[in-house]
Amino acid sequence: MRDFRDAKAMAQTLRESLTTKAVTISHSESLELVSRMLGIADWNTLSALLHAERRDPIAPAARLKATTALYPAIPLRDLVPFPNATYPMFVGREKTMHALNQAFEGGREVVVVIQREAAVDDPRFSDVYEIGILAQLLELETLRDGTLRVLTRGLRRVALRSFAAESAAYQAEVAEVGEGVARDARDLIRRIYQRFQDYTAAHGILVPDIWLFFDQTRDAGQIADTVATRMKLPIKDKYELLATLDPTTRLERIEALLDLSQRPVSADYAATKRRALDHADRRRHQYATLEHLLLALTEDANASAVMRACDADLGKLTQSLVQYLDNELKHRVIETGSAEPTAAFNRVDQRAAFLAQEVGYPEVTGVNALVALFAETRSPAAGLLAEHGVSRGRADKAIVRGLG
């Protein structure tokens, strides 16, 4: 069965059929007729649907509705908002500020669009993604430096038909999008609930309200958006979740992002973890702690390169760690059996996997574990790193330079 994607072929067939009956129409007239046959107001509207389908297959254009509306627009560089969430935004571009003022003078609704590249200062239609959200403006505050702080609440997804940057204020013409009815996803929701608990614990994200929300709703779309809002992901990955209109498919993508098996452990880091357990076993320690892990990381090729780039003397750091393990933990020994990783050890290991996923590493490495360790601020391991000049900021700079 043909749909709007076949519009041009249908128009050509229509012209040929009418010609055999001695009826002549132009190509443009044929396109207008086909548009109305498909329930679309005119060819310009249908053409926008076709354009959106070609540019962004994630958002099925078949779900875009024909009616459109024009709103002031806010292009964002580094944030992907979702419906039913509240966001503070800081605005400095003149056209965006004019758009906000227009919105506050009108119905206090604005279209939020996401830029493809953050470096673009004056985005055009080709510079923004096709799916955005319609948002309600809650508060507007002018800051001392002249920029605006605006508090918005996402309402629903919309599809861009046009994005105008030529006037004094950004404007977007949008169509409503239908998300469809979610399939039965009770098992999927239960798995995501469990994995998201691990994710928030690993990242130190406090979301006491979300667990009650999970208990109160079984709406797959709302659950997917609520989880996506709180996940730490690259802009492109977050946008793909926003643009995935089917609620169950969106949940499935979130599950894949939460699945630690998506990032295998590198051979070097696997050896480092075994070495950490060996350090504990040789001392007959009951538990393998972060200090055992850090000692193993000093011998990890990737992690040690980052620590050296921070001007750490690995010999002295190793000596400090050995002294700590031999003196401070000498009473925590067992006669038989193997050492068990502490909760903090497992937390860092889990956080390392999420960090690898966030930055796009194909494997979890010792560098990810080193960075994950900084979050354990009360641990002796983090304290020893600080004493030897290894900080999160310096480590990040070393990683950016390609070390580790």
C-alpha positions as CSV (number, residue, x, y, z in Angstrom):
1,M,0.0,0.0,0.0
2,R,1.3,3.4,-1.0
3,D,1.7,6.2,1.5
4,F,3.0,9.8,1.4
5,R,6.6,8.7,0.7
6,D,5.4,7.6,-2.8
7,A,3.9,11.0,-3.5
8,K,6.0,12.0,-6.5
9,A,5.6,8.6,-8.1
10,M,1.8,8.8,-7.5
11,A,1.8,12.3,-9.0
12,Q,3.5,11.1,-12.1
13,T,1.1,8.1,-12.5
14,L,-1.9,10.5,-12.0
15,R,-0.6,12.8,-14.8
16,E,-0.1,9.9,-17.2
17,S,-3.5,8.5,-16.5
18,L,-5.2,11.8,-17.0
19,T,-3.3,12.3,-20.3
20,T,-4.8,9.2,-21.7
21,K,-8.2,10.7,-21.1
22,A,-7.2,14.0,-22.8
23,V,-6.9,15.8,-19.5
24,T,-3.7,17.8,-19.1
25,I,-2.4,19.1,-15.8
26,S,1.0,20.5,-14.7
27,H,3.4,18.6,-12.5
28,S,2.8,21.0,-9.6
29,E,-1.0,20.6,-10.0
30,S,-0.6,16.9,-9.9
31,L,1.5,17.2,-6.7
32,E,-1.2,19.3,-5.1
33,L,-3.9,16.8,-6.0
34,V,-1.9,13.9,-4.5
35,S,-1.3,15.8,-1.3
36,R,-5.0,16.3,-0.8
37,M,-5.7,12.7,-1.7
38,L,-3.3,11.7,1.2
39,G,-5.1,14.1,3.6
40,I,-2.3,16.7,3.6
41,A,-3.2,20.3,3.2
42,D,-0.8,21.1,0.3
43,W,2.4,20.1,-1.4
44,N,4.6,22.3,0.7
45,T,3.4,20.5,3.9
46,L,3.8,17.1,2.3
47,S,7.3,18.1,1.1
48,A,8.3,19.0,4.6
49,L,7.2,15.5,5.8
50,L,9.3,13.9,3.1
51,H,12.2,16.1,4.0
52,A,11.9,15.1,7.7
53,E,11.7,11.4,6.8
54,R,14.9,11.6,4.7
55,R,16.9,13.6,7.3
56,D,15.9,11.7,10.4
57,P,14.7,8.1,10.0
58,I,14.5,7.8,13.8
59,A,11.4,9.9,13.9
60,P,8.8,8.2,11.6
61,A,7.3,10.9,9.5
62,A,4.1,8.9,9.1
63,R,3.3,9.9,12.7
64,L,3.5,13.7,11.9
65,K,0.1,15.4,11.7
66,A,-0.8,17.8,8.9
67,T,-1.8,20.8,11.0
68,T,1.0,23.1,12.1
69,A,1.6,26.0,14.4
70,L,4.2,28.7,14.7
71,Y,6.0,29.4,18.0
72,P,9.0,31.3,19.3
73,A,12.0,28.9,19.4
74,I,15.0,28.3,21.6
75,P,17.9,26.4,20.0
76,L,20.0,24.5,22.7
77,R,23.6,23.6,22.3
78,D,24.3,21.1,25.2
79,L,20.9,19.9,26.5
80,V,18.2,17.6,25.3
81,P,15.0,18.2,27.2
82,F,12.2,15.7,27.6
83,P,8.5,16.1,28.3
84,N,7.2,16.3,31.9
85,A,10.6,17.5,33.2
86,T,11.6,21.0,34.4
87,Y,14.8,22.6,33.2
88,P,16.7,25.8,34.0
89,M,18.2,27.3,30.8
90,F,20.6,30.2,30.5
91,V,20.2,32.2,27.3
92,G,22.6,34.8,25.8
93,R,21.9,34.8,22.1
94,E,20.0,37.9,21.1
95,K,17.5,36.1,18.8
96,T,16.8,33.6,21.6
97,M,16.2,36.4,24.1
98,H,13.8,38.0,21.7
99,A,12.0,34.7,21.2
100,L,11.6,34.3,25.0
101,N,10.2,37.8,25.3
102,Q,7.7,37.1,22.6
103,A,6.7,33.9,24.3
104,F,6.2,35.6,27.7
105,E,4.0,38.3,26.0
106,G,1.9,35.6,24.4
107,G,0.9,32.1,25.6
108,R,4.2,31.4,27.4
109,E,4.9,28.4,25.1
110,V,8.1,28.0,23.2
111,V,9.6,25.3,20.9
112,V,12.9,24.0,22.2
113,V,15.1,22.6,19.4
114,I,18.5,20.8,19.7
115,Q,21.5,21.8,17.7
116,R,23.4,19.2,15.8
117,E,26.7,21.1,16.5
118,A,27.3,23.2,19.6
119,A,29.8,25.4,17.8
120,V,27.2,26.9,15.5
121,D,26.3,30.4,16.8
122,D,23.4,31.2,14.5
123,P,21.7,27.9,13.6
124,R,19.5,27.4,10.5
125,F,17.0,24.6,9.8
126,S,19.8,22.3,8.6
127,D,21.7,22.9,11.9
128,V,18.9,21.5,14.2
129,Y,17.4,18.1,14.7
130,E,13.8,17.4,13.5
131,I,12.2,16.5,16.8
132,G,12.0,19.0,19.6
133,I,9.6,19.7,22.4
134,L,6.9,22.2,23.1
135,A,7.7,23.8,26.5
136,Q,5.9,26.0,29.0
137,L,7.8,29.0,30.4
138,L,7.6,29.2,34.1
139,E,10.0,31.9,35.2
140,L,12.2,34.4,33.5
141,E,15.0,36.3,35.2
142,T,17.5,38.8,33.8
143,L,21.0,38.2,35.3
144,R,23.6,40.8,36.0
145,D,25.6,40.1,32.8
146,G,22.5,40.7,30.7
147,T,21.8,37.0,29.9
148,L,18.4,35.4,30.8
149,R,17.7,32.5,33.1
150,V,14.5,30.8,32.1
151,L,12.7,27.9,33.9
152,T,10.8,25.7,31.5
153,R,8.7,22.6,31.7
154,G,8.5,20.2,28.8
155,L,5.0,19.5,27.5
156,R,5.2,17.2,24.5
157,R,7.2,16.2,21.4
158,V,6.8,18.2,18.2
159,A,8.3,17.8,14.7
160,L,9.9,20.8,13.0
161,R,8.5,21.8,9.6
162,S,10.6,24.9,9.5
163,F,13.0,26.9,11.6
164,A,13.4,30.6,10.8
165,A,16.5,32.4,11.9
166,E,16.3,35.4,9.6
167,S,14.0,37.6,11.7
168,A,14.8,39.2,15.0
169,A,13.7,36.2,17.0
170,Y,14.0,32.5,16.3
171,Q,10.7,30.9,15.2
172,A,9.7,27.3,14.5
173,E,6.7,25.9,12.6
174,V,5.9,22.5,14.1
175,A,3.5,19.7,13.8
176,E,2.2,17.4,16.6
177,V,3.6,13.9,16.7
178,G,1.8,10.8,17.7
179,E,3.7,8.4,20.0
180,G,1.3,5.5,19.5
181,V,0.1,3.0,22.1
182,A,2.8,1.2,24.0
183,R,2.9,-2.6,24.0
184,D,2.8,-4.5,27.2
185,A,6.2,-3.7,28.8
186,R,5.8,-4.8,32.4
187,D,8.8,-7.1,32.3
188,L,10.9,-4.5,30.5
189,I,9.9,-1.8,33.1
190,R,10.9,-4.2,35.9
191,R,14.3,-4.8,34.4
192,I,14.9,-1.1,33.8
193,Y,13.8,-0.3,37.4
194,Q,16.5,-2.7,38.7
195,R,19.2,-1.5,36.3
196,F,18.5,2.1,36.9
197,Q,18.9,1.6,40.6
198,D,22.4,0.3,39.9
199,Y,23.0,3.2,37.5
200,T,22.0,5.9,40.0
201,A,24.1,4.3,42.8
202,A,27.1,4.1,40.5
203,H,26.8,7.8,39.6
204,G,25.9,9.1,43.0
205,I,22.6,10.4,41.5
206,L,20.0,11.2,44.2
207,V,16.5,10.6,42.8
208,P,14.3,9.7,45.8
209,D,11.2,10.8,44.0
210,I,11.6,8.5,41.0
211,W,11.0,5.2,42.9
212,L,7.6,6.4,44.0
213,F,6.9,7.4,40.4
214,F,7.8,3.9,39.2
215,D,5.3,2.5,41.7
216,Q,2.5,4.9,40.6
217,T,2.6,4.6,36.8
218,R,3.0,1.9,34.2
219,D,3.1,4.4,31.3
220,A,6.0,3.2,29.2
221,G,6.6,6.5,27.6
222,Q,6.6,8.5,30.8
223,I,8.9,6.0,32.5
224,A,11.3,6.1,29.5
225,D,11.4,9.9,29.5
226,T,11.9,10.1,33.2
227,V,14.8,7.8,33.1
228,A,16.3,9.4,30.0
229,T,16.2,12.8,31.7
230,R,18.5,11.6,34.5
231,M,20.9,9.6,32.4
232,K,24.4,11.0,31.6
233,L,24.7,10.5,27.9
234,P,26.2,12.3,24.9
235,I,23.9,14.7,23.2
236,K,23.4,12.5,20.2
237,D,22.4,9.5,22.3
238,K,19.9,11.6,24.3
239,Y,18.5,13.0,21.1
240,E,18.0,9.5,19.7
241,L,15.9,8.7,22.8
242,L,13.9,11.9,22.3
243,A,13.3,11.1,18.6
244,T,12.3,7.5,19.3
245,L,8.5,7.9,19.2
246,D,7.4,4.4,20.1
247,P,7.3,4.2,23.9
248,T,8.3,0.5,24.1
249,T,11.1,0.9,21.6
250,R,12.4,3.9,23.6
251,L,12.4,1.7,26.8
252,E,14.3,-1.0,24.9
253,R,16.9,1.6,23.8
254,I,17.3,2.7,27.4
255,E,17.7,-0.8,28.6
256,A,20.5,-1.3,26.0
257,L,22.2,1.9,27.3
258,L,21.9,0.7,30.9
259,D,23.2,-2.7,30.0
260,L,26.8,-3.0,31.2
261,S,27.5,-5.8,28.8
262,Q,27.4,-3.2,26.0
263,R,31.0,-2.3,27.1
264,P,33.3,-5.3,27.4
265,V,36.2,-5.1,29.8
266,S,39.6,-4.7,28.1
267,A,42.1,-7.5,28.7
268,D,44.5,-5.1,30.5
269,Y,41.8,-3.9,32.9
270,A,40.6,-7.5,33.6
271,A,44.2,-8.3,34.5
272,T,44.3,-5.2,36.8
273,K,41.2,-6.4,38.7
274,R,42.7,-9.8,39.1
275,R,45.9,-8.2,40.3
276,A,44.0,-6.2,42.9
277,L,42.4,-9.4,44.3
278,D,45.9,-11.0,44.3
279,H,47.2,-8.1,46.4
280,A,44.5,-8.8,48.9
281,D,44.9,-12.6,48.8
282,R,48.7,-12.5,49.4
283,R,48.1,-10.5,52.5
284,R,45.2,-12.8,53.5
285,H,43.0,-9.7,53.7
286,Q,39.3,-10.5,54.0
287,Y,38.3,-7.8,51.5
288,A,39.8,-6.3,48.4
289,T,39.5,-2.5,48.9
290,L,39.9,0.5,46.8
291,E,43.5,0.7,48.0
292,H,44.2,-2.8,46.5
293,L,42.6,-1.6,43.3
294,L,44.7,1.6,43.2
295,L,47.8,-0.4,43.8
296,A,46.9,-2.6,40.8
297,L,46.2,0.5,38.7
298,T,49.7,1.8,39.3
299,E,50.8,-1.2,37.2
300,D,48.0,-0.7,34.6
301,A,49.5,0.6,31.4
302,N,46.7,3.1,30.7
303,A,46.0,4.3,34.2
304,S,49.6,4.7,35.1
305,A,50.2,6.8,32.0
306,V,47.5,9.2,33.2
307,M,49.0,9.3,36.7
308,R,52.4,10.1,35.3
309,A,50.9,12.9,33.2
310,C,49.7,14.4,36.5
311,D,53.4,14.4,37.6
312,A,52.8,11.7,40.2
313,D,55.8,9.7,41.4
314,L,54.4,6.2,41.0
315,G,57.2,4.7,43.1
316,K,56.3,6.9,46.1
317,L,52.6,6.3,45.5
318,T,53.1,2.6,45.4
319,Q,55.2,2.8,48.6
320,S,52.4,4.8,50.4
321,L,49.8,2.2,49.3
322,V,51.9,-0.8,50.4
323,Q,52.4,0.9,53.8
324,Y,48.7,1.5,54.2
325,L,47.8,-2.1,53.2
326,D,50.4,-3.7,55.4
327,N,49.8,-1.5,58.5
328,E,46.2,-0.3,58.4
329,L,44.6,-3.6,57.2
330,K,46.8,-6.1,59.0
331,H,44.1,-7.0,61.5
332,R,41.5,-7.7,58.7
333,V,42.8,-11.1,57.7
334,I,41.2,-14.5,57.2
335,E,42.8,-17.9,57.6
336,T,41.2,-19.5,54.5
337,G,39.3,-18.4,51.4
338,S,39.7,-15.6,49.0
339,A,39.2,-11.9,49.4
340,E,35.9,-10.4,48.4
341,P,35.6,-7.0,46.8
342,T,34.1,-4.3,49.0
343,A,31.0,-2.4,48.1
344,A,33.2,0.6,47.2
345,F,35.3,-1.6,44.9
346,N,32.2,-2.9,43.1
347,R,30.8,0.6,42.9
348,V,34.0,2.0,41.2
349,D,34.1,-1.0,38.9
350,Q,30.4,-0.4,37.9
351,R,30.9,3.3,37.6
352,A,33.9,2.7,35.3
353,A,31.7,0.8,32.9
354,F,29.2,3.6,32.8
355,L,31.9,6.1,32.2
356,A,33.3,4.1,29.3
357,Q,29.8,4.0,27.9
358,E,29.3,7.8,28.3
359,V,32.6,8.7,26.5
360,G,32.2,6.1,23.8
361,Y,35.1,3.8,24.8
362,P,34.7,0.4,23.1
363,E,36.0,-1.2,26.2
364,V,36.2,-0.5,29.9
365,T,39.8,0.3,30.8
366,G,41.9,1.1,33.8
367,V,41.6,4.8,32.9
368,N,37.8,4.6,33.5
369,A,38.4,2.9,36.8
370,L,40.9,5.6,37.9
371,V,38.4,8.4,37.0
372,A,35.6,6.5,38.8
373,L,37.7,6.3,41.9
374,F,37.7,10.0,42.4
375,A,34.1,10.0,43.4
376,E,34.9,7.9,46.5
377,T,36.1,11.1,48.2
378,R,36.2,9.7,51.7
379,S,38.4,6.7,50.8
380,P,42.1,6.5,51.7
381,A,42.7,5.7,48.0
382,A,41.3,9.1,46.9
383,G,43.2,10.8,49.7
384,L,46.5,9.2,48.6
385,L,45.9,10.3,45.0
386,A,45.4,13.8,46.1
387,E,48.5,13.8,48.2
388,H,50.5,12.7,45.2
389,G,49.1,15.4,42.9
390,V,46.5,13.3,41.0
391,S,43.2,15.1,40.8
392,R,40.2,14.6,38.6
393,G,40.8,17.8,36.7
394,R,44.4,17.0,35.9
395,A,43.5,13.4,35.0
396,D,40.8,14.7,32.6
397,K,43.3,17.0,30.9
398,A,45.7,14.1,30.5
399,I,43.0,12.0,29.0
400,V,42.0,14.8,26.5
401,R,45.6,14.9,25.4
402,G,45.3,11.3,24.5
403,L,47.3,9.8,27.4
404,G,45.9,6.6,28.8
